[in-house]
Amino acid sequence: MTALDPETPQTASSRAKDHSPWNWLLFIPIVVPLIPVLFNADSPRVLGFPRFYWLQLVYILLGVATTTLVYQMTKKRGGR
């Protein structure tokens, strides 16, 4: 590797060793939208939109919230 290479062996190895249990939460926004029972109906309607459409927005918020939580719990702090 050269000095211009942005990925040094130290950062590559630290990413490979990140086995935090918090990372398992990232499966939630992947698995939850795959459950058909949640969106297989027309009601309730929110502002006139059927359940399928407004649940898509909820899934986006779920993904953002989960990713933010995992990031905050696994980021390196100070000298650690």
N, C-alpha and C positions, 0 to 999 in steps of 0.2 A: 504494500500500500504506500502511496505517496503522501506527502504532507498536505496536498490539496484535496485528498479524499475526505469527504465530510464524515464518513463512517469509520471511526477509529476502532481498533480491536476492543478497547475498553467499553465504548458505548454499545457495540454489537454484543459483547458478552453480557453486559448488564441487562440488555433487553431480553436476551435468551434465558436469563435466570429469573425473570419476573414471574414467579409462580404464586402470586397472591390469590387467596381464596375469593377476594372481591371480584376478580375477573369472571367468575362463574355467573355473576349477575348480568353479564352482557348477553347471556342466552335468553333472558326474559323478552327483550324487544324482538328477538328472532322467532321465538316459539309462540308467543301469545297471538300474533296476527295469523298464525297457521291453524288456529282452532276455529273451525267453521260454525260451531254452535254460537259463538259470540256475535256473529254478524249475519246469521241466516234468518233474518226477519225484517219486516218493514217498519215495525214500531219498536220503540218509541221514536217519534220524530222530534228533532230539535231544530227550531226555526224553519220548519217545513222540509228539512232534509231527512231522508231515511237513515236508519241506523248505520248501514254500510258506509255512507259518505262521512258522517261525523266521527265514526270510529277510526277512519283513516287518519284524521287529525289527532285523535287521542293516541294512536299508535306512534305518531311522530313525537308528540310530547313525552310519551313513555320512553322512547329511545333517547331523547335528549336528556331527560332526567336521570335515566340509568347510566348513561355514558358520563354525565357530569359527576354523579355520585362515585362511580368507580375511579374516575380520574382523581377526584379530591382525596379519596382514601388510599390511592396507590402512588401518588406523586412523591418524589424524593424531597425531603425537607432538610434544610441546613446542611450539616456535615454528614448526614447518613448516606 
